[in-house]
Amino acid sequence: MAVALAWKRWNFAGKYKQVVMKYTYTTGDTTITAVTGLKNIVAYSVSPTSVTAKAVDFAVVAGGTITITVANPLAACYLFITAWGL
């Protein structure tokens, strides 16, 4: 199974748009590329993964895309991403 976007929700927080997404992945998947649909991300948060002790290592933002590197979960796993921007 590859990395998959389970769902994506939009919200408006003041002058910023908020995007909340759930990504699923499994054994061997270590990179998640989250295309938010925003032009510019001003802040983001990534939840802990659903598999205990398999952490999110780091994330990089470029334009409206967040690239997240995670530890190999060795099982089915998911995480949530929230981003704010324009």
N, C-alpha and C positions, 0 to 999 in steps of 0.2 A: 504494500500500500504506500502510496506517495503522500506527501504533505497535501492536505485539502482544506479549503475554506469551508467550514460547516455552516456559518451564517455571518451576516454583517448587518449592523443596525446604525442608523444615523440619528443624531440629536443636535440641537442647537443650544449652545451655552454662551449667552451674551453675544459678543461679536464673532465668536469662534464656532466652527463646526466640530462636533465630536463624533468619532467613529468607534464603535465597539465591534470586535471580531473574535470569532472562536476558530482556531485552527486545530486540526487533528493530524497526528503523525504516528509513526510506529518504528520498529527496530530498524536501525540503519539511517534514519533521517536525522541529520544534524544541522540543517540550515532551513530556516523558514523565511520566505520572502513575502512580506505583507504589503500589498498594494492598497493603500488607503483610499485613493481617489481625491486626496487633498493636494493642493498645489504646493503648500508649504506647511510643514509640521513644526509647531512651536513647543509641544510637550507630548510625551507618550508614557505609558506604563505597560509592563508585561507582568502577568500574574505568574506565580509559581506553577510549575508543571503538575499534572495530575499524578505523576509517578513520584513517590517520595524519594528523596536523595538524588534526583536527576535534575540538576539545576539549569537555568538559563545562564550561559556563560557571558555573553555580551551582545549588544545590538548596535547597528550603525544606521543612521538616517541619511538619505540622499533624496532631496526633493520631497515627494509624497510617498516614498517607499521606505519601509523599515526592514532591514535584513537582520535576522536574529539567529545566533549560533547557540545551540543547545547540546547538552550531553546526550549520547545515544541512550534512549529510554529502555531498550530491550523488551518493550511491550507496547501495546496500544496506549497512546497518551494524547493529552490535549492541553492547550493553554489559551488564555484570553489576552487580547491586545486592545488597549484604549489609546486613541490618539486625538489630539486637539490641534486645530490649525485653520488655515484659510482655504 
